[in-house]
Amino acid sequence: MNINELNKRKTPIVVIDNSLKKYKDLPLFQEKVDKANEMLRTVGLPKDKKKGHHA
Amino acid sequence: MKLERYELKAEDSLMVFEFVSDGPKGRILKLVKFSETNLKDLYNLAFGDKDMNSGELNDLSISNNGDSEKVLATVVSTVYAFTDYHLNSFVYATGSTKARTRLYRMGITKYLKDVTKDFYIYGLRNDEWESFEKEIEYDAFLAKRKNLNFTI
């Protein structure tokens, strides 16, 4: 498969590299996560996902 | 959507991805992380530059590497990979700055027709989620992969 064919796939081919596991439990971008949690605490999830015009 | 993208690496739970932006400023390592939040199945998406020497991450850097569209397309492709693996998950994203949030909105707007074939897209406005519409400023975005099985 060449790069053009790869680019046509929506789901990418991902090379597994478990050296990246070290980042999984590190508090990376923690400020953003904290802000997201604060917002989600009051806003929650969309009330009705099926209402959207994209549904 | 047939945008150019960078090759991706990830650890086997597909929560941390890495790719290399290659442009006039050189090779810049990018890290994408999907973090758990306090809401079950809702993950925060964040990405930034990784300093090749110190390993430190910066989500405020402006690389100006002439490939912002390719970088965003690559980040979007991580959302496809993530939601393929983490079924029924929601992905929350907002920019590190208002300008960056606006950039994301423009990116979603540009490819809305394609993106909404596969995702429900919501925008946060006045502390409420609404279906994403063009020309509206949002504070954050939420994506949910469309599939046959999901119910609230």
N, CA and C atoms of all chains as a GROMACS GRO file, in nm:
protein
  621
    1MET      N    1   0.086  -0.120   0.000
    1MET     CA    2   0.000   0.000   0.000
    1MET      C    3   0.089   0.125   0.000
    2ASN      N    4   0.067   0.216  -0.093
    2ASN     CA    5   0.150   0.336  -0.096
    2ASN      C    6   0.089   0.448  -0.010
    3ILE      N    7   0.160   0.558   0.000
    3ILE     CA    8   0.118   0.666   0.091
    3ILE      C    9  -0.017   0.726   0.049
    4ASN      N   10  -0.042   0.730  -0.083
    4ASN     CA   11  -0.170   0.785  -0.129
    4ASN      C   12  -0.287   0.696  -0.086
    5GLU      N   13  -0.264   0.566  -0.097
    5GLU     CA   14  -0.369   0.473  -0.054
    5GLU      C   15  -0.389   0.482   0.097
    6LEU      N   16  -0.277   0.496   0.168
    6LEU     CA   17  -0.287   0.508   0.315
    6LEU      C   18  -0.365   0.632   0.353
    7ASN      N   19  -0.340   0.740   0.280
    7ASN     CA   20  -0.406   0.866   0.314
    7ASN      C   21  -0.555   0.863   0.288
    8LYS      N   22  -0.601   0.770   0.204
    8LYS     CA   23  -0.745   0.761   0.176
    8LYS      C   24  -0.820   0.690   0.289
    9ARG      N   25  -0.747   0.620   0.371
    9ARG     CA   26  -0.812   0.550   0.483
    9ARG      C   27  -0.839   0.650   0.594
   10LYS      N   28  -0.960   0.646   0.648
   10LYS     CA   29  -0.991   0.738   0.757
   10LYS      C   30  -0.921   0.694   0.885
   11THR      N   31  -0.927   0.565   0.912
   11THR     CA   32  -0.856   0.516   1.029
   11THR      C   33  -0.712   0.488   0.988
   12PRO      N   34  -0.620   0.552   1.056
   12PRO     CA   35  -0.480   0.541   1.013
   12PRO      C   36  -0.419   0.408   1.054
   13ILE      N   37  -0.312   0.376   0.987
   13ILE     CA   38  -0.231   0.263   1.033
   13ILE      C   39  -0.139   0.317   1.141
   14VAL      N   40  -0.140   0.249   1.253
   14VAL     CA   41  -0.063   0.297   1.368
   14VAL      C   42   0.043   0.192   1.402
   15VAL      N   43   0.164   0.240   1.411
   15VAL     CA   44   0.273   0.151   1.453
   15VAL      C   45   0.275   0.149   1.606
   16ILE      N   46   0.268   0.031   1.663
   16ILE     CA   47   0.267   0.022   1.809
   16ILE      C   48   0.410   0.037   1.862
   17ASP      N   49   0.423   0.131   1.952
   17ASP     CA   50   0.553   0.158   2.015
   17ASP      C   51   0.528   0.175   2.165
   18ASN      N   52   0.550   0.068   2.238
   18ASN     CA   53   0.515   0.072   2.381
   18ASN      C   54   0.612   0.153   2.466
   19SER      N   55   0.712   0.211   2.402
   19SER     CA   56   0.795   0.306   2.479
   19SER      C   57   0.712   0.431   2.513
   20LEU      N   58   0.600   0.449   2.443
   20LEU     CA   59   0.513   0.564   2.471
   20LEU      C   60   0.427   0.542   2.596
   21LYS      N   61   0.427   0.419   2.646
   21LYS     CA   62   0.347   0.390   2.765
   21LYS      C   63   0.384   0.480   2.882
   22LYS      N   64   0.509   0.524   2.885
   22LYS     CA   65   0.553   0.607   2.998
   22LYS      C   66   0.473   0.736   3.009
   23TYR      N   67   0.412   0.777   2.898
   23TYR     CA   68   0.334   0.902   2.901
   23TYR      C   69   0.190   0.880   2.946
   24LYS      N   70   0.151   0.754   2.947
   24LYS     CA   71   0.009   0.725   2.972
   24LYS      C   72  -0.034   0.769   3.112
   25ASP      N   73   0.051   0.743   3.210
   25ASP     CA   74   0.013   0.775   3.347
   25ASP      C   75   0.074   0.905   3.398
   26LEU      N   76   0.149   0.970   3.314
   26LEU     CA   77   0.202   1.101   3.353
   26LEU      C   78   0.092   1.207   3.340
   27PRO      N   79   0.091   1.306   3.428
   27PRO     CA   80  -0.014   1.408   3.421
   27PRO      C   81   0.014   1.512   3.312
   28LEU      N   82   0.022   1.464   3.188
   28LEU     CA   83   0.050   1.556   3.077
   28LEU      C   84  -0.075   1.638   3.047
   29PHE      N   85  -0.055   1.761   3.008
   29PHE     CA   86  -0.166   1.850   2.975
   29PHE      C   87  -0.269   1.853   3.088
   30GLN      N   88  -0.221   1.838   3.211
   30GLN     CA   89  -0.311   1.823   3.325
   30GLN      C   90  -0.401   1.945   3.345
   31GLU      N   91  -0.347   2.062   3.313
   31GLU     CA   92  -0.428   2.183   3.330
   31GLU      C   93  -0.553   2.176   3.243
   32LYS      N   94  -0.535   2.123   3.121
   32LYS     CA   95  -0.650   2.110   3.032
   32LYS      C   96  -0.750   2.007   3.085
   33VAL      N   97  -0.696   1.899   3.138
   33VAL     CA   98  -0.784   1.794   3.192
   33VAL      C   99  -0.863   1.850   3.312
   34ASP      N  100  -0.795   1.926   3.397
   34ASP     CA  101  -0.861   1.986   3.513
   34ASP      C  102  -0.972   2.082   3.469
   35LYS      N  103  -0.942   2.161   3.369
   35LYS     CA  104  -1.044   2.255   3.317
   35LYS      C  105  -1.162   2.179   3.257
   36ALA      N  106  -1.131   2.072   3.186
   36ALA     CA  107  -1.237   1.990   3.127
   36ALA      C  108  -1.326   1.932   3.238
   37ASN      N  109  -1.262   1.881   3.343
   37ASN     CA  110  -1.339   1.823   3.453
   37ASN      C  111  -1.428   1.926   3.521
   38GLU      N  112  -1.373   2.045   3.538
   38GLU     CA  113  -1.450   2.151   3.602
   38GLU      C  114  -1.573   2.187   3.518
   39MET      N  115  -1.552   2.196   3.387
   39MET     CA  116  -1.663   2.229   3.299
   39MET      C  117  -1.764   2.115   3.292
   40LEU      N  118  -1.714   1.993   3.283
   40LEU     CA  119  -1.804   1.878   3.268
   40LEU      C  120  -1.887   1.855   3.394
   41ARG      N  121  -1.833   1.898   3.509
   41ARG     CA  122  -1.906   1.882   3.635
   41ARG      C  123  -2.040   1.957   3.628
   42THR      N  124  -2.040   2.071   3.566
   42THR     CA  125  -2.164   2.149   3.558
   42THR      C  126  -2.241   2.124   3.429
   43VAL      N  127  -2.170   2.101   3.322
   43VAL     CA  128  -2.237   2.091   3.191
   43VAL      C  129  -2.278   1.947   3.159
   44GLY      N  130  -2.194   1.853   3.194
   44GLY     CA  131  -2.224   1.713   3.164
   44GLY      C  132  -2.215   1.682   3.016
   45LEU      N  133  -2.293   1.584   2.974
   45LEU     CA  134  -2.293   1.542   2.834
   45LEU      C  135  -2.409   1.609   2.761
   46PRO      N  136  -2.407   1.606   2.629
   46PRO     CA  137  -2.523   1.658   2.554
   46PRO      C  138  -2.650   1.587   2.600
   47LYS      N  139  -2.756   1.664   2.611
   47LYS     CA  140  -2.879   1.606   2.667
   47LYS      C  141  -2.939   1.499   2.577
   48ASP      N  142  -2.936   1.523   2.448
   48ASP     CA  143  -2.992   1.424   2.357
   48ASP      C  144  -2.906   1.421   2.232
   49LYS      N  145  -2.820   1.322   2.225
   49LYS     CA  146  -2.726   1.315   2.113
   49LYS      C  147  -2.798   1.298   1.980
   50LYS      N  148  -2.917   1.245   1.985
   50LYS     CA  149  -2.984   1.217   1.858
   50LYS      C  150  -3.057   1.340   1.802
   51LYS      N  151  -3.060   1.447   1.881
   51LYS     CA  152  -3.132   1.565   1.836
   51LYS      C  153  -3.054   1.641   1.729
   52GLY      N  154  -2.925   1.621   1.728
   52GLY     CA  155  -2.840   1.701   1.640
   52GLY      C  156  -2.875   1.681   1.493
   53HIS      N  157  -2.844   1.783   1.414
   53HIS     CA  158  -2.878   1.775   1.272
   53HIS      C  159  -2.792   1.674   1.199
   54HIS      N  160  -2.684   1.631   1.267
   54HIS     CA  161  -2.599   1.534   1.201
   54HIS      C  162  -2.648   1.391   1.221
   55ALA      N  163  -2.743   1.376   1.311
   55ALA     CA  164  -2.782   1.240   1.351
   55ALA      C  165  -2.852   1.167   1.237
   56MET      N  166  -1.237   1.250   0.311
   56MET     CA  167  -1.130   1.344   0.338
   56MET      C  168  -0.997   1.281   0.294
   57LYS      N  169  -0.928   1.343   0.204
   57LYS     CA  170  -0.805   1.284   0.153
   57LYS      C  171  -0.687   1.375   0.183
   58LEU      N  172  -0.675   1.413   0.307
   58LEU     CA  173  -0.568   1.503   0.345
   58LEU      C  174  -0.442   1.424   0.374
   59GLU      N  175  -0.332   1.489   0.350
   59GLU     CA  176  -0.204   1.428   0.387
   59GLU      C  177  -0.194   1.418   0.538
   60ARG      N  178  -0.136   1.312   0.584
   60ARG     CA  179  -0.116   1.295   0.729
   60ARG      C  180   0.022   1.239   0.756
   61TYR      N  181   0.065   1.256   0.878
   61TYR     CA  182   0.192   1.197   0.918
   61TYR      C  183   0.171   1.055   0.969
   62GLU      N  184   0.277   0.978   0.964
   62GLU     CA  185   0.271   0.842   1.018
   62GLU      C  186   0.263   0.849   1.169
   63LEU      N  187   0.188   0.756   1.225
   63LEU     CA  188   0.162   0.758   1.368
   63LEU      C  189   0.223   0.640   1.440
   64LYS      N  190   0.268   0.669   1.561
   64LYS     CA  191   0.304   0.562   1.655
   64LYS      C  192   0.212   0.576   1.775
   65ALA      N  193   0.186   0.466   1.843
   65ALA     CA  194   0.106   0.473   1.965
   65ALA      C  195   0.142   0.356   2.054
   66GLU      N  196   0.114   0.371   2.183
   66GLU     CA  197   0.127   0.254   2.271
   66GLU      C  198   0.000   0.170   2.253
   67ASP      N  199   0.000   0.050   2.306
   67ASP     CA  200  -0.102  -0.045   2.263
   67ASP      C  201  -0.244  -0.019   2.313
   68SER      N  202  -0.263   0.078   2.404
   68SER     CA  203  -0.401   0.112   2.442
   68SER      C  204  -0.453   0.229   2.358
   69LEU      N  205  -0.371   0.277   2.269
   69LEU     CA  206  -0.407   0.388   2.178
   69LEU      C  207  -0.456   0.512   2.253
   70MET      N  208  -0.390   0.541   2.365
   70MET     CA  209  -0.422   0.665   2.437
   70MET      C  210  -0.311   0.769   2.422
   71VAL      N  211  -0.195   0.725   2.380
   71VAL     CA  212  -0.084   0.818   2.356
   71VAL      C  213  -0.029   0.792   2.215
   72PHE      N  214  -0.028   0.897   2.134
   72PHE     CA  215   0.023   0.888   1.998
   72PHE      C  216   0.141   0.984   1.982
   73GLU      N  217   0.223   0.951   1.886
   73GLU     CA  218   0.337   1.037   1.856
   73GLU      C  219   0.356   1.044   1.705
   74PHE      N  220   0.388   1.162   1.656
   74PHE     CA  221   0.426   1.174   1.516
   74PHE      C  222   0.526   1.288   1.502
   75VAL      N  223   0.586   1.296   1.385
   75VAL     CA  224   0.689   1.398   1.362
   75VAL      C  225   0.643   1.493   1.253
   76SER      N  226   0.632   1.619   1.289
   76SER     CA  227   0.604   1.725   1.191
   76SER      C  228   0.735   1.757   1.120
   77ASP      N  229   0.728   1.761   0.988
   77ASP     CA  230   0.850   1.783   0.910
   77ASP      C  231   0.829   1.902   0.818
   78GLY      N  232   0.899   2.010   0.844
   78GLY     CA  233   0.879   2.131   0.763
   78GLY      C  234   1.000   2.220   0.765
   79PRO      N  235   0.982   2.344   0.722
   79PRO     CA  236   1.096   2.437   0.711
   79PRO      C  237   1.171   2.459   0.842
   80LYS      N  238   1.100   2.442   0.954
   80LYS     CA  239   1.168   2.462   1.084
   80LYS      C  240   1.233   2.333   1.135
   81GLY      N  241   1.224   2.230   1.052
   81GLY     CA  242   1.287   2.104   1.092
   81GLY      C  243   1.185   2.000   1.136
   82ARG      N  244   1.233   1.904   1.210
   82ARG     CA  245   1.147   1.794   1.256
   82ARG      C  246   1.103   1.823   1.400
   83ILE      N  247   0.974   1.826   1.420
   83ILE     CA  248   0.920   1.857   1.552
   83ILE      C  249   0.834   1.741   1.597
   84LEU      N  250   0.870   1.687   1.712
   84LEU     CA  251   0.798   1.572   1.764
   84LEU      C  252   0.668   1.618   1.830
   85LYS      N  253   0.557   1.556   1.794
   85LYS     CA  254   0.427   1.592   1.850
   85LYS      C  255   0.372   1.474   1.929
   86LEU      N  256   0.312   1.505   2.041
   86LEU     CA  257   0.251   1.401   2.123
   86LEU      C  258   0.102   1.432   2.136
   87VAL      N  259   0.020   1.330   2.117
   87VAL     CA  260  -0.125   1.344   2.132
   87VAL      C  261  -0.165   1.253   2.246
   88LYS      N  262  -0.241   1.307   2.341
   88LYS     CA  263  -0.282   1.223   2.453
   88LYS      C  264  -0.432   1.232   2.477
   89PHE      N  265  -0.494   1.117   2.491
   89PHE     CA  266  -0.634   1.108   2.532
   89PHE      C  267  -0.634   1.073   2.681
   90SER      N  268  -0.682   1.166   2.763
   90SER     CA  269  -0.680   1.146   2.908
   90SER      C  270  -0.820   1.119   2.961
   91GLU      N  271  -0.827   1.030   3.057
   91GLU     CA  272  -0.956   1.005   3.122
   91GLU      C  273  -1.001   1.131   3.195
   92THR      N  274  -1.130   1.150   3.204
   92THR     CA  275  -1.185   1.261   3.283
   92THR      C  276  -1.271   1.201   3.393
   93ASN      N  277  -1.337   1.287   3.468
   93ASN     CA  278  -1.423   1.237   3.576
   93ASN      C  279  -1.553   1.176   3.523
   94LEU      N  280  -1.581   1.198   3.395
   94LEU     CA  281  -1.699   1.136   3.335
   94LEU      C  282  -1.657   1.009   3.263
   95LYS      N  283  -1.725   0.901   3.294
   95LYS     CA  284  -1.692   0.772   3.233
   95LYS      C  285  -1.701   0.782   3.080
   96ASP      N  286  -1.606   0.724   3.016
   96ASP     CA  287  -1.601   0.718   2.869
   96ASP      C  288  -1.585   0.853   2.801
   97LEU      N  289  -1.551   0.953   2.877
   97LEU     CA  290  -1.523   1.083   2.815
   97LEU      C  291  -1.374   1.114   2.834
   98TYR      N  292  -1.308   1.140   2.724
   98TYR     CA  293  -1.163   1.160   2.726
   98TYR      C  294  -1.128   1.299   2.674
   99ASN      N  295  -1.031   1.356   2.739
   99ASN     CA  296  -0.982   1.486   2.694
   99ASN      C  297  -0.870   1.464   2.592
  100LEU      N  298  -0.883   1.530   2.480
  100LEU     CA  299  -0.780   1.524   2.377
  100LEU      C  300  -0.690   1.647   2.388
  101ALA      N  301  -0.562   1.624   2.398
  101ALA     CA  302  -0.467   1.735   2.399
  101ALA      C  303  -0.344   1.693   2.320
  102PHE      N  304  -0.283   1.790   2.258
  102PHE     CA  305  -0.157   1.759   2.190
  102PHE      C  306  -0.064   1.878   2.195
  103GLY      N  307   0.062   1.848   2.180
  103GLY     CA  308   0.160   1.956   2.185
  103GLY      C  309   0.295   1.909   2.135
  104ASP      N  310   0.388   2.000   2.138
  104ASP     CA  311   0.524   1.969   2.091
  104ASP      C  312   0.605   1.907   2.204
  105LYS      N  313   0.686   1.814   2.165
  105LYS     CA  314   0.774   1.750   2.262
  105LYS      C  315   0.917   1.792   2.232
  106ASP      N  316   0.982   1.849   2.330
  106ASP     CA  317   1.121   1.889   2.312
  106ASP      C  318   1.207   1.764   2.298
  107MET      N  319   1.274   1.755   2.185
  107MET     CA  320   1.351   1.633   2.157
  107MET      C  321   1.463   1.612   2.259
  108ASN      N  322   1.511   1.720   2.320
  108ASN     CA  323   1.622   1.705   2.415
  108ASN      C  324   1.572   1.680   2.557
  109SER      N  325   1.482   1.769   2.603
  109SER     CA  326   1.439   1.758   2.743
  109SER      C  327   1.322   1.661   2.760
  110GLY      N  328   1.248   1.637   2.650
  110GLY     CA  329   1.130   1.551   2.660
  110GLY      C  330   1.008   1.625   2.714
  111GLU      N  331   1.025   1.755   2.744
  111GLU     CA  332   0.912   1.832   2.798
  111GLU      C  333   0.810   1.862   2.689
  112LEU      N  334   0.686   1.876   2.733
  112LEU     CA  335   0.576   1.901   2.638
  112LEU      C  336   0.525   2.043   2.650
  113ASN      N  337   0.482   2.095   2.539
  113ASN     CA  338   0.433   2.232   2.538
  113ASN      C  339   0.312   2.239   2.445
  114ASP      N  340   0.195   2.269   2.501
  114ASP     CA  341   0.076   2.278   2.416
  114ASP      C  342   0.044   2.422   2.380
  115LEU      N  343   0.138   2.512   2.409
  115LEU     CA  344   0.119   2.652   2.373
  115LEU      C  345   0.212   2.695   2.260
  116SER      N  346   0.301   2.607   2.224
  116SER     CA  347   0.400   2.646   2.124
  116SER      C  348   0.334   2.666   1.987
  117ILE      N  349   0.390   2.758   1.912
  117ILE     CA  350   0.344   2.782   1.776
  117ILE      C  351   0.461   2.743   1.686
  118SER      N  352   0.448   2.628   1.622
  118SER     CA  353   0.562   2.573   1.550
  118SER      C  354   0.591   2.649   1.421
  119ASN      N  355   0.485   2.697   1.355
  119ASN     CA  356   0.503   2.762   1.224
  119ASN      C  357   0.588   2.676   1.131
  120ASN      N  358   0.554   2.548   1.128
  120ASN     CA  359   0.634   2.457   1.045
  120ASN      C  360   0.570   2.436   0.908
  121GLY      N  361   0.473   2.522   0.877
  121GLY     CA  362   0.414   2.521   0.742
  121GLY      C  363   0.328   2.400   0.713
  122ASP      N  364   0.285   2.331   0.818
  122ASP     CA  365   0.210   2.206   0.796
  122ASP      C  366   0.090   2.195   0.889
  123SER      N  367   0.032   2.310   0.928
  123SER     CA  368  -0.074   2.305   1.030
  123SER      C  369  -0.191   2.218   0.985
  124GLU      N  370  -0.222   2.222   0.856
  124GLU     CA  371  -0.335   2.141   0.808
  124GLU      C  372  -0.303   1.991   0.817
  125LYS      N  373  -0.179   1.959   0.784
  125LYS     CA  374  -0.138   1.817   0.791
  125LYS      C  375  -0.133   1.771   0.937
  126VAL      N  376  -0.089   1.860   1.025
  126VAL     CA  377  -0.085   1.826   1.168
  126VAL      C  378  -0.227   1.804   1.220
  127LEU      N  379  -0.318   1.894   1.185
  127LEU     CA  380  -0.457   1.877   1.233
  127LEU      C  381  -0.519   1.751   1.175
  128ALA      N  382  -0.492   1.724   1.048
  128ALA     CA  383  -0.546   1.601   0.986
  128ALA      C  384  -0.490   1.478   1.056
  129THR      N  385  -0.366   1.485   1.099
  129THR     CA  386  -0.306   1.371   1.170
  129THR      C  387  -0.371   1.355   1.307
  130VAL      N  388  -0.396   1.468   1.374
  130VAL     CA  389  -0.462   1.460   1.505
  130VAL      C  390  -0.603   1.403   1.489
  131VAL      N  391  -0.674   1.446   1.384
  131VAL     CA  392  -0.807   1.392   1.358
  131VAL      C  393  -0.798   1.241   1.334
  132SER      N  394  -0.696   1.199   1.265
  132SER     CA  395  -0.683   1.054   1.240
  132SER      C  396  -0.661   0.977   1.369
  133THR      N  397  -0.598   1.041   1.469
  133THR     CA  398  -0.584   0.973   1.599
  133THR      C  399  -0.722   0.953   1.664
  134VAL      N  400  -0.813   1.048   1.637
  134VAL     CA  401  -0.948   1.035   1.695
  134VAL      C  402  -1.019   0.914   1.631
  135TYR      N  403  -0.996   0.895   1.502
  135TYR     CA  404  -1.052   0.775   1.437
  135TYR      C  405  -0.995   0.649   1.501
  136ALA      N  406  -0.864   0.646   1.517
  136ALA     CA  407  -0.801   0.526   1.574
  136ALA      C  408  -0.848   0.503   1.717
  137PHE      N  409  -0.852   0.613   1.794
  137PHE     CA  410  -0.892   0.603   1.935
  137PHE      C  411  -1.035   0.551   1.947
  138THR      N  412  -1.126   0.608   1.868
  138THR     CA  413  -1.268   0.570   1.881
  138THR      C  414  -1.298   0.435   1.816
  139ASP      N  415  -1.209   0.390   1.728
  139ASP     CA  416  -1.222   0.252   1.680
  139ASP      C  417  -1.196   0.153   1.793
  140TYR      N  418  -1.104   0.190   1.877
  140TYR     CA  419  -1.060   0.099   1.984
  140TYR      C  420  -1.142   0.120   2.111
  141HIS      N  421  -1.167   0.246   2.146
  141HIS     CA  422  -1.243   0.279   2.266
  141HIS      C  423  -1.386   0.309   2.222
  142LEU      N  424  -1.460   0.203   2.200
  142LEU     CA  425  -1.594   0.217   2.146
  142LEU      C  426  -1.681   0.296   2.243
  143ASN      N  427  -1.773   0.373   2.188
  143ASN     CA  428  -1.870   0.451   2.268
  143ASN      C  429  -1.806   0.560   2.353
  144SER      N  430  -1.685   0.596   2.322
  144SER     CA  431  -1.624   0.704   2.399
  144SER      C  432  -1.658   0.840   2.338
  145PHE      N  433  -1.653   0.940   2.423
  145PHE     CA  434  -1.665   1.078   2.379
  145PHE      C  435  -1.525   1.139   2.383
  146VAL      N  436  -1.498   1.225   2.289
  146VAL     CA  437  -1.370   1.296   2.289
  146VAL      C  438  -1.396   1.445   2.301
  147TYR      N  439  -1.339   1.501   2.406
  147TYR     CA  440  -1.356   1.644   2.435
  147TYR      C  441  -1.228   1.717   2.394
  148ALA      N  442  -1.244   1.832   2.332
  148ALA     CA  443  -1.124   1.909   2.294
  148ALA      C  444  -1.153   2.058   2.301
  149THR      N  445  -1.054   2.129   2.344
  149THR     CA  446  -1.059   2.274   2.337
  149THR      C  447  -0.917   2.325   2.314
  150GLY      N  448  -0.904   2.444   2.262
  150GLY     CA  449  -0.771   2.497   2.237
  150GLY      C  450  -0.706   2.547   2.364
  151SER      N  451  -0.574   2.559   2.359
  151SER     CA  452  -0.502   2.614   2.475
  151SER      C  453  -0.528   2.764   2.487
  152THR      N  454  -0.567   2.824   2.378
  152THR     CA  455  -0.600   2.966   2.378
  152THR      C  456  -0.728   2.983   2.296
  153LYS      N  457  -0.788   3.102   2.308
  153LYS     CA  458  -0.910   3.129   2.229
  153LYS      C  459  -0.879   3.122   2.080
  154ALA      N  460  -0.762   3.171   2.044
  154ALA     CA  461  -0.724   3.171   1.902
  154ALA      C  462  -0.713   3.027   1.850
  155ARG      N  463  -0.659   2.941   1.935
  155ARG     CA  464  -0.644   2.802   1.891
  155ARG      C  465  -0.779   2.731   1.887
  156THR      N  466  -0.866   2.764   1.981
  156THR     CA  467  -1.000   2.706   1.977
  156THR      C  468  -1.070   2.747   1.848
  157ARG      N  469  -1.047   2.872   1.810
  157ARG     CA  470  -1.107   2.923   1.685
  157ARG      C  471  -1.048   2.847   1.565
  158LEU      N  472  -0.921   2.819   1.572
  158LEU     CA  473  -0.855   2.743   1.464
  158LEU      C  474  -0.917   2.604   1.452
  159TYR      N  475  -0.942   2.541   1.565
  159TYR     CA  476  -1.005   2.408   1.562
  159TYR      C  477  -1.145   2.418   1.502
  160ARG      N  478  -1.217   2.525   1.542
  160ARG     CA  479  -1.352   2.542   1.488
  160ARG      C  480  -1.347   2.557   1.337
  161MET      N  481  -1.251   2.633   1.289
  161MET     CA  482  -1.238   2.651   1.144
  161MET      C  483  -1.205   2.519   1.075
  162GLY      N  484  -1.122   2.439   1.140
  162GLY     CA  485  -1.087   2.308   1.084
  162GLY      C  486  -1.209   2.218   1.078
  163ILE      N  487  -1.287   2.216   1.185
  163ILE     CA  488  -1.409   2.133   1.186
  163ILE      C  489  -1.505   2.183   1.078
  164THR      N  490  -1.519   2.315   1.071
  164THR     CA  491  -1.611   2.374   0.973
  164THR      C  492  -1.571   2.335   0.831
  165LYS      N  493  -1.442   2.340   0.805
  165LYS     CA  494  -1.394   2.313   0.669
  165LYS      C  495  -1.427   2.171   0.623
  166TYR      N  496  -1.422   2.078   0.718
  166TYR     CA  497  -1.443   1.938   0.680
  166TYR      C  498  -1.568   1.879   0.746
  167LEU      N  499  -1.660   1.970   0.781
  167LEU     CA  500  -1.779   1.926   0.855
  167LEU      C  501  -1.856   1.814   0.783
  168LYS      N  502  -1.871   1.830   0.653
  168LYS     CA  503  -1.949   1.731   0.578
  168LYS      C  504  -1.887   1.591   0.590
  169ASP      N  505  -1.756   1.585   0.582
  169ASP     CA  506  -1.688   1.456   0.594
  169ASP      C  507  -1.691   1.404   0.737
  170VAL      N  508  -1.661   1.494   0.828
  170VAL     CA  509  -1.649   1.453   0.968
  170VAL      C  510  -1.782   1.401   1.021
  171THR      N  511  -1.891   1.466   0.980
  171THR     CA  512  -2.022   1.426   1.036
  171THR      C  513  -2.076   1.297   0.973
  172LYS      N  514  -2.005   1.244   0.875
  172LYS     CA  515  -2.042   1.110   0.828
  172LYS      C  516  -2.008   1.007   0.935
  173ASP      N  517  -1.908   1.040   1.014
  173ASP     CA  518  -1.857   0.943   1.111
  173ASP      C  519  -1.874   0.983   1.256
  174PHE      N  520  -1.898   1.111   1.282
  174PHE     CA  521  -1.906   1.158   1.420
  174PHE      C  522  -2.027   1.249   1.441
  175TYR      N  523  -2.080   1.243   1.562
  175TYR     CA  524  -2.167   1.350   1.610
  175TYR      C  525  -2.073   1.457   1.666
  176ILE      N  526  -2.092   1.579   1.625
  176ILE     CA  527  -2.004   1.686   1.672
  176ILE      C  528  -2.087   1.789   1.747
  177TYR      N  529  -2.043   1.823   1.865
  177TYR     CA  530  -2.112   1.922   1.949
  177TYR      C  531  -2.019   2.037   1.980
  178GLY      N  532  -2.078   2.153   2.000
  178GLY     CA  533  -2.002   2.269   2.043
  178GLY      C  534  -2.058   2.317   2.176
  179LEU      N  535  -1.971   2.367   2.260
  179LEU     CA  536  -2.014   2.418   2.391
  179LEU      C  537  -2.032   2.569   2.383
  180ARG      N  538  -2.154   2.610   2.410
  180ARG     CA  539  -2.183   2.754   2.405
  180ARG      C  540  -2.277   2.788   2.519
  181ASN      N  541  -2.246   2.894   2.592
  181ASN     CA  542  -2.328   2.934   2.708
  181ASN      C  543  -2.353   2.817   2.802
  182ASP      N  544  -2.248   2.740   2.826
  182ASP     CA  545  -2.255   2.626   2.918
  182ASP      C  546  -2.356   2.520   2.877
  183GLU      N  547  -2.379   2.509   2.749
  183GLU     CA  548  -2.465   2.401   2.700
  183GLU      C  549  -2.407   2.343   2.572
  184TRP      N  550  -2.425   2.213   2.558
  184TRP     CA  551  -2.383   2.149   2.434
  184TRP      C  552  -2.491   2.166   2.329
  185GLU      N  553  -2.449   2.195   2.209
  185GLU     CA  554  -2.544   2.199   2.098
  185GLU      C  555  -2.476   2.138   1.976
  186SER      N  556  -2.558   2.094   1.882
  186SER     CA  557  -2.500   2.040   1.760
  186SER      C  558  -2.416   2.146   1.693
  187PHE      N  559  -2.298   2.107   1.650
  187PHE     CA  560  -2.205   2.202   1.591
  187PHE      C  561  -2.266   2.265   1.466
  188GLU      N  562  -2.259   2.396   1.462
  188GLU     CA  563  -2.304   2.472   1.344
  188GLU      C  564  -2.191   2.564   1.299
  189LYS      N  565  -2.187   2.586   1.171
  189LYS     CA  566  -2.086   2.678   1.118
  189LYS      C  567  -2.113   2.820   1.168
  190GLU      N  568  -2.012   2.900   1.169
  190GLU     CA  569  -2.021   3.044   1.201
  190GLU      C  570  -2.058   3.073   1.346
  191ILE      N  571  -2.046   2.976   1.432
  191ILE     CA  572  -2.076   3.000   1.573
  191ILE      C  573  -1.948   2.975   1.655
  192GLU      N  574  -1.922   3.068   1.745
  192GLU     CA  575  -1.805   3.052   1.832
  192GLU      C  576  -1.838   2.954   1.945
  193TYR      N  577  -1.751   2.860   1.968
  193TYR     CA  578  -1.771   2.766   2.077
  193TYR      C  579  -1.651   2.769   2.172
  194ASP      N  580  -1.679   2.728   2.295
  194ASP     CA  581  -1.570   2.722   2.394
  194ASP      C  582  -1.496   2.588   2.391
  195ALA      N  583  -1.565   2.485   2.344
  195ALA     CA  584  -1.506   2.350   2.341
  195ALA      C  585  -1.587   2.265   2.244
  196PHE      N  586  -1.534   2.148   2.216
  196PHE     CA  587  -1.599   2.058   2.120
  196PHE      C  588  -1.604   1.917   2.178
  197LEU      N  589  -1.704   1.845   2.131
  197LEU     CA  590  -1.720   1.707   2.175
  197LEU      C  591  -1.752   1.624   2.052
  198ALA      N  592  -1.685   1.511   2.041
  198ALA     CA  593  -1.709   1.422   1.927
  198ALA      C  594  -1.747   1.285   1.978
  199LYS      N  595  -1.844   1.226   1.912
  199LYS     CA  596  -1.887   1.090   1.946
  199LYS      C  597  -1.898   1.013   1.816
  200ARG      N  598  -1.826   0.903   1.807
  200ARG     CA  599  -1.828   0.824   1.684
  200ARG      C  600  -1.967   0.769   1.660
  201LYS      N  601  -2.013   0.779   1.539
  201LYS     CA  602  -2.142   0.720   1.505
  201LYS      C  603  -2.126   0.569   1.491
  202ASN      N  604  -2.216   0.499   1.549
  202ASN     CA  605  -2.217   0.355   1.527
  202ASN      C  606  -2.359   0.305   1.547
  203LEU      N  607  -2.377   0.179   1.531
  203LEU     CA  608  -2.513   0.125   1.534
  203LEU      C  609  -2.562   0.096   1.673
  204ASN      N  610  -2.472   0.098   1.771
  204ASN     CA  611  -2.509   0.043   1.901
  204ASN      C  612  -2.531   0.145   2.010
  205PHE      N  613  -2.500   0.271   1.985
  205PHE     CA  614  -2.499   0.356   2.103
  205PHE      C  615  -2.637   0.410   2.140
  206THR      N  616  -2.660   0.411   2.268
  206THR     CA  617  -2.781   0.470   2.323
  206THR      C  618  -2.741   0.549   2.446
  207ILE      N  619  -2.822   0.644   2.483
  207ILE     CA  620  -2.790   0.720   2.605
  207ILE      C  621  -2.834   0.639   2.725
   0.00000   0.00000   0.00000
